Amino acid sequence: MLVLSGITCVKNDKVLLKDISVQWEPGRLYVVMGPNGAGKSTLLKIAAGQLRPASGTVMYDGRLITDFSVKELAAIRGALSQQQELAFSLKVREVVLMGRYPHIRGKPTLTDERYCREAMELFGLENLSERDYLSLSGGEKQRVHFARVLAQIWERPPNSCRYLLLDEPLTFLDVYYQFRLMRQLKTLLQQQDLVIVVVLHDLHIAARFADNILLLHNGRMVAQGSREEVLTPAYIQQVYQLDSEDITAVIPVYHQPKSVSHS
Ligand SMILES: Nc1ncnc2c1ncn2[C@@H]1O[C@H](COP(=O)(O)OP(=O)(O)OP(=O)(O)O)[C@@H](O)[C@H]1O
């Protein structure tokens, strides 16, 4: 379980997050939403240990994140941030193998290579494994990075959950791969030790797949709960400032006004 308690983050006198507390458990798909600048990436970076909060604690399996070494944390937590670029040329399979670095002592083993192959298969990358990563399309690159972070946490550690933190993973994907990824995440969650948290912008995809939504605005928590509880016209209006016509276009079907039948 991943528990964030009383997280406040301040940079250059600006409060990016104010007193956020969340608890993310295995088996459910957790989605973080909110307008641009709401603090979603900041929260995910703090959860991943890439940024230190001004106050508050982050605990993995009941243990403070500050007690983990970088390598120890990397062995159980895969994090995908918004920008993933490589400045140099590598084959696709070499990029995926980078995910195994926290586990490798010396040279990669046959097991490391097998995990990478299996992760690549999951994202339909078998035929691209020898391609130069830099020659790939945006969506193909995104899938390579999914395979990399999944290869990183492929095997179950003996006494810990595994954690997957994905910041806007759908950005470069077409609608087929968007739905495919979301379904794959749901399937992965059947492995009982996996905790998945995803930052999303798409209200319809969140409405279809999220088990729990945290809605942020100006660094504050506006709502947290089931998709029916959080994706309401009132909350959407409050944080996204849409007019009523546009709200009707974006709110999930279960909050749409009943249509009038003409018999
Ligand atoms: N080092 C910093 N100094 C000052 N402000 C910062 C710093 N880092 C981030 N911010 C600001 O904090 C706010 C939250 O940023 P964050 O990236 O967490 O938002 P977000 O919800 O992920 O937004 P988006 O949907 O646009 O990706 C933004 O207004 C951003 O400009």
The ligand as an SDF file (V2000), in Angstrom:
LIG
                    3D

 31 33  0  0  0  0  0  0  0  0999 V2000
    9.8960   24.7160   -9.4040 N   0  0  0  0  0  0  0  0  0  0  0  0
    8.7300   25.3630   -9.4860 C   0  0  0  0  0  0  0  0  0  0  0  0
    8.6200   26.6600   -9.1330 N   0  0  0  0  0  0  0  0  0  0  0  0
    7.4250   27.3140   -9.2150 C   0  0  0  0  0  0  0  0  0  0  0  0
    6.2920   26.7500   -9.6680 N   0  0  0  0  0  0  0  0  0  0  0  0
    6.3530   25.4660  -10.0450 C   0  0  0  0  0  0  0  0  0  0  0  0
    7.5520   24.6900   -9.9760 C   0  0  0  0  0  0  0  0  0  0  0  0
    7.2840   23.4440  -10.4140 N   0  0  0  0  0  0  0  0  0  0  0  0
    5.9690   23.4310  -10.7530 C   0  0  0  0  0  0  0  0  0  0  0  0
    5.4230   24.6430  -10.5450 N   0  0  0  0  0  0  0  0  0  0  0  0
    4.0050   25.0280  -10.7640 C   0  0  0  0  0  0  0  0  0  0  0  0
    3.2050   24.1840   -9.9640 O   0  0  0  0  0  0  0  0  0  0  0  0
    1.9380   24.0080  -10.5670 C   0  0  0  0  0  0  0  0  0  0  0  0
    1.6020   22.5260  -10.6010 C   0  0  0  0  0  0  0  0  0  0  0  0
    2.4340   21.8870  -11.5580 O   0  0  0  0  0  0  0  0  0  0  0  0
    2.1580   20.3910  -12.0090 P   0  0  0  0  0  0  0  0  0  0  0  0
    3.1470   20.0670  -13.0900 O   0  0  0  0  0  0  0  0  0  0  0  0
    2.1440   19.5240  -10.8180 O   0  0  0  0  0  0  0  0  0  0  0  0
    0.6780   20.5120  -12.6030 O   0  0  0  0  0  0  0  0  0  0  0  0
   -0.2070   19.4350  -13.3730 P   0  0  0  0  0  0  0  0  0  0  0  0
   -1.4960   19.3410  -12.6460 O   0  0  0  0  0  0  0  0  0  0  0  0
    0.5510   18.1700  -13.5710 O   0  0  0  0  0  0  0  0  0  0  0  0
   -0.4530   20.1860  -14.7450 O   0  0  0  0  0  0  0  0  0  0  0  0
   -0.5790   19.6790  -16.2900 P   0  0  0  0  0  0  0  0  0  0  0  0
   -1.9660   19.1220  -16.4290 O   0  0  0  0  0  0  0  0  0  0  0  0
   -0.4240   20.9680  -17.0560 O   0  0  0  0  0  0  0  0  0  0  0  0
    0.5220   18.7040  -16.5520 O   0  0  0  0  0  0  0  0  0  0  0  0
    2.0250   24.6740  -11.9330 C   0  0  0  0  0  0  0  0  0  0  0  0
    1.4150   25.9340  -11.8680 O   0  0  0  0  0  0  0  0  0  0  0  0
    3.5210   24.8040  -12.1670 C   0  0  0  0  0  0  0  0  0  0  0  0
    3.8320   25.9300  -12.9890 O   0  0  0  0  0  0  0  0  0  0  0  0
  1  2  1  0
  2  3  1  0
  2  7  2  0
  3  4  2  0
  4  5  1  0
  5  6  2  0
  6  7  1  0
  6 10  1  0
  7  8  1  0
  8  9  2  0
  9 10  1  0
 10 11  1  0
 11 12  1  0
 11 30  1  0
 12 13  1  0
 13 14  1  0
 13 28  1  0
 14 15  1  0
 15 16  1  0
 16 17  2  0
 16 18  1  0
 16 19  1  0
 19 20  1  0
 20 21  2  0
 20 22  1  0
 20 23  1  0
 23 24  1  0
 24 25  2  0
 24 26  1  0
 24 27  1  0
 28 29  1  0
 28 30  1  0
 30 31  1  0
M  END
$$$$
